[in-house]
Amino acid sequence: MHGFQDGAAGVFCAGDVRHGSIKRVASGVGEGSMSISLIHEYLPLKGEPSLAP
């Protein structure tokens, strides 16, 4: 399981909904950015094309 992946397969979370989040806008933005990078790594593992440039 990836760092921001939820217990459900293919579900990623960031910001206030993530357990252990410090509830700050800047942290939420950074976690969201990291989640997107992880999603682009996750999709090819599942046989889905990544939309990363």
C-alpha positions in Angstrom: 0.0 0.0 0.0 1.3 3.5 -0.9 1.8 6.3 1.7 -1.5 8.1 1.2 -3.5 5.1 0.0 -6.6 4.3 2.1 -7.4 0.7 3.2 -9.6 0.4 0.1 -7.8 -0.4 -3.1 -7.3 2.6 -5.4 -8.5 5.2 -2.8 -5.9 7.9 -1.9 -6.5 10.6 0.6 -4.8 13.8 1.7 -5.3 16.7 4.1 -8.0 16.7 6.8 -9.4 13.3 5.9 -6.0 11.6 6.4 -5.3 10.1 9.9 -2.4 12.0 11.5 -2.9 15.1 9.4 -1.9 18.4 11.2 -5.0 20.2 9.7 -3.1 23.0 7.8 -3.8 24.2 4.3 -0.2 24.1 3.2 0.1 20.5 4.5 -3.1 19.5 2.6 -1.8 21.0 -0.6 1.6 19.2 -0.2 -0.1 15.9 0.6 -2.4 16.3 -2.4 0.5 16.8 -4.6 2.3 13.8 -3.3 -0.9 11.7 -3.6 -1.2 12.6 -7.3 2.4 11.4 -7.9 1.6 8.2 -6.1 -1.6 7.7 -8.2 0.5 8.1 -11.3 2.7 5.2 -10.0 -0.2 3.1 -8.9 -2.3 3.2 -12.2 0.3 1.3 -14.3 0.6 -1.4 -11.6 -3.2 -2.0 -12.1 -2.9 -2.0 -15.9 -4.4 1.5 -16.3 -2.6 4.1 -18.4 -1.2 7.0 -16.4 -2.0 10.5 -17.6 1.4 11.8 -16.3 3.2 14.0 -18.9 
